[in-house]
């Protein structure tokens, strides 16, 4: 699908973004491991989360929904009720599905095979399979278990004390989920704090964790109980609307019920540092996660440097922050973001290639990029590279460019933000 964009006179209104992708994945997984029914409200029925449901259905878990209202019921009967799948488990394009499911499968006493689409089969899995093998799981795959398809023979795994070389919520979560099914106490110590949705949700489902600084301990063989989970709006999806509101003249957007988990809210801090007129209000906690409404108005931005502990807290938002940097005054520098090279695409290379088509002065660093702001953007014919976040970032760039911009393969936005284009059209002021 091609999407065509012309600059609006502004973007104004109040909207709600779809449920958080990371939390939706985890609610399905813990609901499948729990005893009793789990009711998930505002579930993100995007392609990635639906892949997680399909995998757990193949493991014997029954689900009702998701309904058009975003209600999903996972009918968990505990990990002992999960069954050896009769077919290959397909995670499609979802790295979260594959990596976290590897942790769970490592603790289950049967054989399974896990694969994905061509993009996912190119993404490295060694940093997951390595520690899981240390726990006792047998895992085979391409490049000595670094690439899918991956075959897993789990069960009878032991606790592990592990320090990942880089902060990664997916690595941490896979080990914690395996630890939940292992003998003894598993400990993960991160070099920097990564998103903590798994820890929060484990607590919601009744698991006991000990968290000290960047170290998390979990004892194995704990029983989880089914819960009611209300999924907040995804701040990574809201980021595209917030940047559009901050950069498109005449804009005034309010996004309601957005998750503002401090391990994810780096985008808000960066936009404020850049000079965005941003207001966070109506703060509360829902299902163990902090939630708020966010209002953003257009204002001139200035370039800043982003690095260090901020990066894990906004790694998915860097493509659209590069767009903000293109219209900001001065330089915007991103460092310590080499993780972007192993996402759905090499996002550093791709965002540079595509933004240059818009007349943006941008250069690559070994672990990030530099954007030189202030040049007028020109409409472009660009590619999504089948990466949902690239497609949405290019949409925001198209709003800022003179002329008509065309985005090829734009339907990939359904991975994380179904209805993205219709929401933008509802905000558009001519």
Secondary structure, 3 states (H helix, E strand, C coil): CCEEEECCCEEEEEEECCECHHHHHHHHHHHHHCEEEEEEECCCCCHHHHHHHHHHHHCCCEEEECCCCCCEEEEEECHHHCCCCCCCEECCCCHHHHHHHHHHHHCCCCEEEEECCCCHHHCCCHHHHHHHHHHCCEEEEHHHHCEEEEEEECCCCECCEECCCCCCHHHHHHHHHHHHCCECEEEEECCCCCCCHHHHHHHHCCCCEEEECCEEEEECCCCCECCEEECCECHHHHHHHHHHHHHCCCCEEEEEEEECCCCCCHHHHHHHHCCCEEEEEEEEEECCEEEEEEEEECCCCECCEECHHHHHHCHHHHHHHHHHHHHCECEEEECCCHHHHHCCCCHHHHHHHHHHCCCCEEEEECCEEEEECCCCCECCEEECCCCHHHHHHHHHHHHHCECEEEEECHHHHHHCCCCHHHHHHHHEEC
